[in-house]
Amino acid sequence: MRSWERALSVLEALCERGQAAGHGWALDTELLPPHQQQVNVLENQGLVELACPEDRAELSVLEGGPVRWAARLTSYGHDTLTYGCSRPRAEPPPGGGKRTGRWWS
């Protein structure tokens, strides 16, 4: 899996978990460790926001238990996810021929 495909996968997971929770945050109990590691990379790119202590305290009240970690998409992350899911996929040239770099070839 390419790095941009992995990033889209993590953005999709964060978006789905946040929507399902109703508060927009994906919690550490809802994501696999590899996704949590990727979240740190995406945070450095401005696509994801990690919950600060105050946000985690509010989430702990909502969830009825301690929340140690939570993340959600930033507006830039939402835009990136929308673009990544809607853009046309590149297909290999018919017959395995050489790619010319032109979309009409």
Beta strands, then each sheet from edge to edge (+ up, - down):
strand 1: 26-27
strand 2: 48-50
strand 3: 70-73
sheet 1: 1+ 3- 2+
end
